Each structure stands twice: as structure tokens, then as C-alpha cells.
């Protein structure tokens, strides 16, 4: 519990990181948003249909637009509105669905930017003192190539999970378990249970790679395999504390999701209501990023507490100021 609170303290003490990560997220999504805006504007033009669409949701036009659209335009479905977009993202992740090529390109760009920034983020959280822009980006550059090698290993692991484990769980095991069931509710329960199993496997993999990055930064490790083995060793020695911290952070994420489900804007509306919906959605993005950063900060705090890496977090050593006599001695 103390590491969880310590993580929040570190996140709030480095507010510039929150602003920077939000800016990176916004800039990554902006080209897709501008492209979609151009497609809608070109389709509507100055027609009467455009006026009706501006006043609210024009479902007939929406259906026609989706039927004619290609590329990123095909993603403009009712699931992009409010909390439905969040549920659609979670469903796509757990079902292993492939995204649109443009969306995949934006996601790859974001992951590359996140890989670069995460070195500086972890370094700042571990040091617990301001490092300024030059220190932050210097750490990001130092650890970028090491994290990139870790990312390649992570890609292989996640690829195995989504290609083989996901197929075995939902294509083979689920079919065998529900073949003779007559009640749809029982089939849903089996599928929900398999979703939990698969989500648990993803959580374990994510936790291992998180601690591998933390050990890379705090202990200045250069080997991706060495960092992974060290992360597995740390988790194996402290499974209860690692799992407890993960559950606390997951609970915080679920709270954010629950609040968003209650206040997420629906379809329709223009003018002020549209801007309020936009502001609300951006507040949700910030809250989600805060929880994501809290994962890293609290995990860093837990690792440093349990392995006595306090020296890395210590502020610069205090140096007693020289007396005026020292100046005369130099001359």
C-alpha cells in the first residue's frame, strides 16, 4: 500500500511528464482526426444533409457514409461515441481483432514514441527530483535502444499470446466447453471466464516487461534478456506484493472507467454541448494516462523499497558552503 501512495506522489510531483505524455497522445491522434474531418466534409459538402448532421446525429447519412467509405472512414461507426468507444477498444483487444491500417500505423507511432519517453519517465520517477528537459531527454535517448530490444521480445510474447493462446482458448477450448450447452447464459459465463484468463495472461506479461524496464533503468542494465530474467526473479521472490500492487492500480483504472461510463457523452448535440463532450473525453484521456503513469511510478517505488536502491533516489549530496577564507586561498 505504501508503494501505491508513493507512486501517486511521484506522478503528481512530475506534472510536466503528464502534460508531455498527453501532448504526445494528442499529436499522434491528430492526423487521424483531421483525415476523418476531411472525409466527412467532402461527403457532406454544403447540402441540406450537412445542416441536419450539424444539428445532431443523421443516422441515414451515417449508414450511407459507412457503406461508401474506404480506409479510415470505415471506422466511423456508432461504437466511436462516448463509452461505447472504450468498450469497443477493450473488446477488440480481448478478441484479438485487427485494426484499420491507418489506425495500426498511428498505434505503431505512438508505441515508438512511448518507448522513447518511457526511459526518461522511469528515470525521473526513480530519482524523485527534477532532472529538467536535458536530463529527461538524455535518459530517454540512453534507454531507447535498450527498450527497443525489450520491445522486440515483448512483440514475440504478445504475438504468441494472440496468435496461439487466444486461438486455443476461444476457438478450441470454448467450442468444446459449450458444444452441448442449451442455455446461452452458461455459454456467456464460459466466455467471460476465458476473457478473464486471457486478460490475466496479458497482465502477467505486461508486469514482467514493466519490471524489466524498471531494472534496466535503476540498475543501468544493457542486456534485454538479463533484465527480463532479473524481473522474473524479482516477481518470483515477491509475488504477493507485486500482485497486490497491480490489483490496486487495476482497481484505480476500473474506477476511472466506471466514472467515464456514467458521464460519457452520447450522440447528438452541437455547439456548447459538443464542446463539453470533447472536454469530458479529454479529461478521461488524462485520467487514463495518470493511471498508466501510476502503474510505472508505483512499481518503481516497490522495486526500490524491496531491493534497497535508495541511493538512486537520493537527492544530490549536500555540500557545506565554503567559507569566505577559501576565496582568498585561491588567490
Buried (B, 14 or more C-beta within 10 A) or exposed (E): EEBBEBBBEBBEBBEEBBEBBBEBBEEBBEBBEEBBEEBBEEBBEEEEBBEBBEEEBBEEBBEEBBEEBEEBBBBBEBBEBBBBBBEBEEEBEBEBEEEBEBBEBBEEBBBBBBBBBBBBBBBBBBBBEEBEEEBBBBBBEBBBBBBEBBBEBBEEBBEEBBEEBBEEBBEEBBEEBBEEEEEEEEBEEBBEEBBEEBBEBBBBBBBBBBBBBBBBBBBEBEEBEBBBEBBEEBBEEBEEBBBBBBEBBBEBBEEBBEEBEEBBBEBEBEEEEEEEBEEBBEEBBBBBBBBBBBBBBBBBBBBBBBBEBEEBBEEEEEEEEEEEEEEEEEE
